[in-house]
Amino acid sequence: MRRARRRVARGSLLVALLGEVSAGPARDHNLLWRHFTGVPSRVVATAEQDAAFESAATADLRAAVGRHPDDPLLRGLIADLRRASPRFESLWQERAVARHASSRKTIRHPQVGPLTLDCDVLTVEGSDLRTVLYTAVPGAPDEDARALLRTIGTQFSGSPS
């Protein structure tokens, strides 16, 4: 039985934070594709942060293959990533399996400046449903910037870069 595809929901605050990431070719909507092929992003990371994200995300993708070994779209994404990114290919060969659950990200926003946010991935057990939460440390300047972003909304969201 083929599993149903779910459309990704993006709130207006996420669009205001990261820019319109669902514009352009369908493949560019995929976070791993965007990262490993260098599609512009507002996320700013050190080499160590990038390496940690890449390892966790690749291991999470391998876990998805374990749950859906016959999914042609998933297999196609992996094949394309392996061809497009030597870094992804190297990580894929490590065969690590895990769930990506959290990280800290710095977003370079063109109107409110840099925000450093906790990024937590909440997973509904027994399904592939996930919610990603971006939160700021209470009382930190990032919380004020996030509140300002909520106020100005998507009027300045624009492109991710």
Backbone as JSON, one array per atom type, in Angstrom:
{
  "sequence": "MRRARRRVARGSLLVALLGEVSAGPARDHNLLWRHFTGVPSRVVATAEQDAAFESAATADLRAAVGRHPDDPLLRGLIADLRRASPRFESLWQERAVARHASSRKTIRHPQVGPLTLDCDVLTVEGSDLRTVLYTAVPGAPDEDARALLRTIGTQFSGSPS",
  "N": [[0.84, -1.18, 0.0], [0.6, 2.17, -0.86], [1.81, 4.99, 0.81], [0.14, 7.94, 1.93], [0.81, 11.22, 0.74], [1.74, 14.1, 2.5], [1.07, 17.51, 2.66], [3.32, 20.09, 3.34], [2.97, 22.31, 5.98], [3.29, 25.74, 6.5], [3.63, 28.31, 8.73], [2.78, 31.84, 8.87], [4.61, 33.24, 10.45], [6.91, 31.66, 10.28], [7.53, 31.97, 7.58], [8.04, 34.7, 7.63], [10.31, 34.65, 9.23], [12.24, 32.95, 7.9], [12.03, 33.6, 5.22], [10.53, 33.22, 1.97], [10.55, 30.06, 1.43], [9.33, 28.22, -0.15], [9.18, 28.92, -2.75], [10.09, 28.69, -6.22], [11.66, 25.81, -7.89], [10.21, 22.58, -7.15], [11.93, 20.75, -5.86], [13.63, 22.47, -4.49], [12.25, 23.06, -2.2], [12.79, 21.24, -0.29], [14.46, 20.8, 2.71], [16.95, 19.45, 3.17], [17.94, 19.19, 0.55], [18.18, 21.91, -0.1], [20.14, 22.7, 1.76], [22.42, 20.98, 1.25], [22.98, 21.55, -1.41], [23.49, 24.19, -1.53], [21.52, 26.22, -1.77], [20.43, 29.54, -1.31], [20.13, 30.81, 2.04], [18.83, 32.09, 5.14], [19.94, 31.14, 7.41], [22.67, 31.12, 9.56], [25.69, 29.56, 10.21], [28.34, 27.97, 12.03], [31.22, 26.08, 10.97], [31.31, 23.79, 12.55], [28.67, 23.65, 13.52], [27.29, 23.31, 11.11], [28.34, 20.79, 10.35], [27.36, 19.15, 12.42], [24.58, 19.42, 12.03], [24.37, 18.36, 9.41], [25.2, 15.68, 9.77], [23.24, 14.76, 11.6], [20.85, 15.21, 10.14], [21.23, 13.63, 7.86], [21.4, 11.07, 8.99], [18.82, 10.94, 10.0], [17.37, 10.94, 7.61], [18.17, 8.48, 6.59], [16.92, 6.85, 8.49], [14.28, 7.32, 7.76], [14.21, 6.01, 5.3], [14.41, 3.42, 6.2], [11.88, 3.13, 7.31], [10.3, 3.45, 5.07], [11.05, 1.79, 2.69], [10.44, 1.35, -0.01], [9.69, 3.69, -1.21], [9.49, 5.69, -3.95], [9.91, 8.47, -4.38], [11.39, 9.27, -2.16], [13.65, 7.65, -2.48], [14.52, 8.74, -4.9], [15.18, 11.38, -4.13], [17.35, 10.86, -2.42], [19.17, 9.63, -4.2], [19.61, 11.79, -5.95], [20.72, 13.66, -4.15], [23.07, 12.3, -3.46], [24.44, 12.36, -5.88], [24.69, 15.13, -6.25], [26.04, 16.21, -4.05], [29.09, 15.82, -2.63], [29.65, 15.85, 0.12], [27.21, 14.98, 1.3], [27.14, 12.41, 0.18], [29.39, 11.24, 1.4], [28.58, 11.26, 4.12], [26.3, 9.67, 3.87], [27.39, 7.21, 3.3], [28.35, 6.49, 5.78], [26.28, 5.27, 7.09], [24.74, 5.85, 9.38], [21.94, 5.9, 11.6], [19.3, 7.73, 12.87], [17.15, 9.98, 14.75], [16.59, 13.33, 14.04], [16.43, 15.76, 16.43], [16.84, 18.24, 17.76], [18.34, 21.52, 17.66], [20.37, 24.48, 17.61], [19.88, 27.53, 16.06], [21.1, 30.28, 14.17], [19.6, 32.97, 12.72], [19.85, 35.17, 10.08], [18.22, 37.96, 9.75], [16.79, 40.28, 7.5], [15.39, 42.59, 8.41], [15.04, 42.59, 11.27], [17.45, 41.86, 12.27], [20.07, 39.64, 13.54], [18.93, 36.54, 14.92], [19.1, 34.17, 17.46], [17.95, 31.03, 17.87], [16.33, 28.28, 19.51], [15.77, 25.21, 17.95], [13.46, 22.87, 17.8], [12.44, 19.63, 17.01], [9.49, 18.07, 16.98], [8.11, 14.92, 17.11], [5.45, 12.84, 16.12], [4.96, 9.84, 17.5], [5.07, 6.75, 15.77], [4.37, 7.74, 13.35], [5.07, 9.88, 10.51], [4.69, 12.48, 11.03], [5.69, 15.69, 11.88], [6.54, 18.51, 13.84], [8.11, 21.59, 13.78], [9.58, 23.67, 16.06], [10.52, 26.97, 16.74], [12.11, 28.67, 19.17], [12.89, 31.3, 21.5], [15.26, 32.13, 24.05], [13.76, 32.95, 27.06], [13.47, 36.38, 27.91], [15.8, 37.09, 26.63], [17.55, 39.11, 24.14], [16.93, 38.01, 21.67], [14.34, 37.09, 21.98], [12.9, 39.47, 22.03], [13.42, 40.36, 19.41], [12.18, 38.32, 17.98], [9.52, 38.79, 18.76], [9.16, 41.31, 17.6], [9.38, 40.54, 14.94], [7.06, 38.99, 14.72], [5.23, 41.03, 14.93], [5.72, 42.69, 12.68], [5.22, 40.85, 10.79], [4.75, 39.15, 7.68], [5.24, 41.12, 5.87], [7.76, 41.94, 5.09], [9.03, 39.62, 4.34], [10.12, 38.33, 1.98], [12.87, 37.02, 0.0], [14.97, 34.18, 0.9], [17.59, 35.02, 1.3]],
  "CA": [[0.0, 0.0, 0.0], [1.37, 3.41, -0.95], [1.42, 5.93, 1.85], [-0.35, 9.24, 1.46], [1.73, 12.35, 0.86], [1.19, 15.21, 3.24], [1.6, 18.81, 2.29], [4.0, 20.77, 4.44], [2.33, 23.56, 6.38], [4.21, 26.76, 6.99], [2.94, 29.47, 9.28], [3.26, 33.13, 8.4], [5.8, 33.63, 11.21], [8.05, 30.95, 9.72], [7.86, 32.65, 6.32], [8.66, 35.97, 8.0], [11.63, 34.36, 9.78], [13.18, 32.33, 6.96], [11.78, 34.01, 3.85], [9.64, 32.3, 1.23], [11.37, 28.93, 1.01], [8.59, 27.31, -1.01], [9.18, 29.43, -4.11], [11.05, 28.02, -7.07], [11.42, 24.4, -8.21], [9.72, 21.75, -6.04], [13.05, 20.15, -5.13], [14.19, 23.5, -3.62], [11.46, 23.15, -0.97], [13.31, 20.25, 0.64], [15.51, 21.38, 3.54], [18.25, 18.82, 2.93], [18.38, 19.59, -0.78], [18.6, 23.31, 0.0], [21.39, 22.79, 2.5], [23.56, 20.29, 0.62], [23.28, 22.09, -2.74], [23.85, 25.6, -1.42], [20.45, 27.18, -2.05], [20.56, 30.61, -0.32], [19.4, 30.65, 3.29], [19.11, 33.08, 6.18], [20.58, 30.46, 8.53], [24.11, 31.34, 9.67], [26.22, 28.49, 11.05], [29.77, 27.7, 12.01], [31.53, 24.8, 10.33], [30.93, 22.73, 13.49], [27.21, 23.56, 13.52], [26.91, 22.69, 9.83], [28.69, 19.37, 10.39], [26.42, 18.47, 13.32], [23.29, 19.36, 11.34], [24.47, 17.44, 8.28], [25.23, 14.3, 10.28], [21.93, 14.42, 12.18], [19.82, 15.18, 9.1], [21.47, 12.47, 7.0], [20.99, 9.89, 9.76], [17.36, 10.98, 10.04], [16.89, 10.52, 6.29], [18.37, 7.03, 6.52], [15.85, 6.26, 9.29], [13.06, 7.39, 6.95], [14.31, 4.94, 4.31], [14.08, 2.19, 6.92], [10.42, 3.06, 7.48], [9.64, 3.48, 3.76], [12.11, 1.36, 1.77], [10.02, 1.29, -1.4], [9.17, 5.0, -1.62], [10.31, 6.15, -5.09], [10.3, 9.88, -4.24], [12.46, 9.3, -1.17], [14.84, 7.08, -3.14], [14.97, 9.72, -5.89], [15.85, 12.47, -3.41], [18.65, 10.37, -1.95], [20.04, 9.47, -5.37], [19.98, 13.13, -6.42], [21.65, 14.24, -3.17], [24.36, 11.6, -3.56], [25.11, 12.87, -7.08], [24.91, 16.58, -6.19], [26.82, 16.66, -2.91], [30.09, 14.89, -2.09], [29.51, 15.79, 1.58], [26.1, 14.08, 1.59], [27.57, 11.05, -0.19], [30.28, 10.76, 2.46], [27.76, 10.99, 5.3], [25.4, 8.56, 3.56], [28.19, 5.98, 3.39], [28.55, 6.15, 7.19], [25.14, 4.42, 7.43], [24.16, 6.19, 10.68], [20.48, 5.99, 11.65], [18.88, 8.46, 14.08], [16.12, 11.01, 14.58], [17.05, 14.69, 14.32], [15.46, 16.25, 17.4], [16.98, 19.64, 18.17], [19.57, 22.25, 17.35], [20.26, 25.92, 17.83], [20.16, 28.17, 14.77], [21.13, 31.73, 14.08], [18.96, 33.43, 11.49], [20.2, 36.55, 9.72], [16.99, 38.52, 9.2], [17.12, 41.6, 6.94], [14.77, 43.71, 9.11], [15.17, 42.57, 12.74], [18.82, 41.5, 12.61], [20.29, 38.22, 13.83], [18.19, 35.89, 16.01], [19.56, 32.82, 17.76], [16.76, 30.34, 18.34], [16.33, 26.83, 19.65], [14.95, 24.57, 16.93], [13.1, 21.55, 18.3], [11.6, 18.85, 16.11], [8.59, 17.2, 17.74], [7.65, 13.84, 16.23], [4.35, 12.01, 16.59], [5.42, 8.45, 17.42], [4.3, 5.87, 14.9], [4.02, 8.43, 12.1], [6.11, 10.79, 10.02], [4.25, 13.84, 11.31], [6.64, 16.44, 12.7], [6.36, 19.94, 13.99], [9.37, 22.23, 14.13], [9.35, 24.86, 16.88], [11.64, 27.89, 16.92], [11.86, 29.43, 20.39], [14.0, 32.11, 22.02], [15.44, 32.08, 25.5], [12.96, 34.03, 27.67], [14.2, 37.53, 28.41], [16.97, 37.39, 25.79], [17.26, 40.02, 23.02], [16.33, 37.24, 20.57], [12.9, 37.04, 22.23], [12.37, 40.76, 21.58], [13.49, 40.38, 17.95], [11.12, 37.41, 17.5], [8.25, 39.49, 18.96], [9.11, 42.33, 16.55], [9.11, 39.83, 13.7], [5.64, 38.63, 14.75], [4.48, 42.27, 14.73], [5.81, 43.15, 11.29], [4.67, 39.77, 9.97], [5.39, 38.75, 6.44], [5.33, 42.22, 4.92], [9.13, 42.05, 4.61], [9.65, 38.28, 4.36], [10.96, 38.24, 0.79], [13.67, 35.84, -0.3], [15.71, 33.69, 2.06], [18.93, 35.6, 1.48]],
  "C": [[0.89, 1.25, 0.0], [0.88, 4.38, 0.11], [1.0, 7.26, 1.25], [0.71, 10.31, 1.67], [1.02, 13.46, 1.62], [1.85, 16.49, 2.76], [2.22, 19.45, 3.52], [3.27, 22.07, 4.72], [3.38, 24.5, 6.93], [3.39, 27.93, 7.5], [3.54, 30.76, 8.76], [4.49, 33.6, 9.17], [7.05, 32.92, 10.7], [8.49, 31.6, 8.4], [8.53, 33.98, 6.62], [10.08, 35.75, 8.5], [12.62, 33.92, 8.71], [13.06, 32.84, 5.53], [10.91, 32.96, 3.17], [10.47, 31.16, 0.67], [10.61, 27.96, 0.1], [8.44, 27.87, -2.43], [10.21, 28.64, -4.91], [10.7, 26.56, -7.31], [11.04, 23.59, -6.98], [10.87, 21.18, -5.23], [13.66, 21.16, -4.15], [13.41, 23.68, -2.33], [12.02, 22.22, 0.1], [14.51, 20.82, 1.39], [16.88, 20.77, 3.29], [18.79, 19.19, 1.55], [18.91, 21.02, -0.75], [19.97, 23.4, 0.66], [22.57, 22.21, 1.71], [23.89, 20.82, -0.77], [23.5, 23.59, -2.72], [22.79, 26.59, -1.83], [20.53, 28.27, -0.96], [19.62, 30.43, 0.88], [19.75, 31.78, 4.24], [19.82, 32.46, 7.38], [22.09, 30.7, 8.44], [24.65, 30.29, 10.61], [27.73, 28.43, 10.94], [29.98, 26.38, 11.28], [31.11, 23.64, 11.24], [29.42, 22.54, 13.53], [26.71, 22.91, 12.24], [27.18, 21.19, 9.86], [27.72, 18.59, 11.27], [25.05, 18.34, 12.67], [23.32, 18.33, 10.22], [24.46, 15.99, 8.73], [23.86, 13.88, 10.8], [20.86, 14.29, 11.1], [19.99, 13.98, 8.17], [21.07, 11.18, 7.71], [19.47, 9.8, 9.88], [16.76, 10.53, 8.71], [17.07, 9.02, 6.11], [17.31, 6.3, 7.34], [14.53, 6.26, 8.52], [13.06, 6.3, 5.88], [13.98, 3.59, 4.96], [12.58, 2.01, 7.11], [9.7, 2.94, 6.15], [10.62, 3.04, 2.67], [11.72, 1.38, 0.29], [9.48, 2.62, -1.93], [10.03, 5.57, -2.75], [10.73, 7.61, -4.97], [11.44, 10.03, -3.24], [13.75, 8.75, -1.77], [15.41, 8.05, -4.17], [15.71, 10.89, -5.25], [17.24, 12.05, -2.97], [19.63, 10.21, -3.11], [20.52, 10.83, -5.88], [20.96, 13.8, -5.46], [23.03, 13.6, -3.27], [25.14, 12.08, -4.78], [25.54, 14.33, -6.92], [25.89, 17.01, -5.11], [27.8, 15.6, -2.42], [29.99, 14.76, -0.56], [28.36, 14.86, 1.97], [26.5, 12.64, 1.3], [28.45, 10.45, 0.9], [29.49, 10.4, 3.72], [26.83, 9.79, 5.08], [26.14, 7.22, 3.7], [28.48, 5.57, 4.84], [27.43, 5.26, 7.75], [24.55, 4.67, 8.83], [22.64, 6.32, 10.56], [20.09, 6.67, 12.96], [17.72, 9.38, 13.73], [16.74, 12.36, 14.94], [16.02, 15.34, 15.23], [15.62, 17.73, 17.76], [18.32, 20.21, 17.71], [19.35, 23.7, 17.75], [20.67, 26.56, 16.52], [20.21, 29.68, 14.93], [20.59, 32.1, 12.71], [19.37, 34.89, 11.26], [18.98, 37.14, 9.01], [17.25, 39.95, 8.71], [16.49, 42.78, 7.67], [15.01, 43.73, 10.62], [16.57, 42.18, 13.19], [18.94, 40.02, 12.96], [19.45, 37.74, 15.03], [18.8, 34.52, 16.22], [18.42, 32.12, 18.47], [17.02, 28.86, 18.53], [15.37, 26.28, 18.62], [14.7, 23.14, 17.39], [12.14, 20.88, 17.34], [10.79, 17.88, 16.96], [7.99, 16.19, 16.78], [6.5, 13.09, 16.9], [4.78, 10.56, 16.39], [4.48, 7.62, 16.55], [3.87, 6.53, 13.6], [5.21, 9.26, 11.65], [5.73, 12.24, 10.24], [5.22, 14.5, 12.27], [6.24, 17.9, 12.72], [7.7, 20.51, 14.42], [9.03, 23.53, 14.86], [10.64, 25.67, 16.98], [11.29, 28.75, 18.13], [13.12, 30.19, 20.8], [14.09, 31.92, 23.52], [14.64, 33.24, 26.1], [13.84, 35.14, 28.23], [15.42, 37.93, 27.59], [16.57, 38.37, 24.68], [16.6, 39.29, 21.83], [14.81, 37.13, 20.74], [12.24, 38.34, 21.77], [12.35, 40.83, 20.05], [12.41, 39.48, 17.35], [9.75, 38.07, 17.65], [8.09, 40.59, 17.91], [8.77, 41.69, 15.22], [7.63, 39.44, 13.61], [4.78, 39.87, 14.46], [4.53, 42.72, 13.27], [5.33, 42.09, 10.31], [5.46, 39.49, 8.72], [5.54, 39.89, 5.45], [6.73, 42.42, 4.36], [9.8, 40.7, 4.44], [10.56, 38.06, 3.16], [11.7, 36.93, 0.62], [14.45, 35.42, 0.93], [17.05, 34.36, 2.26], [18.85, 37.05, 1.89]]
}
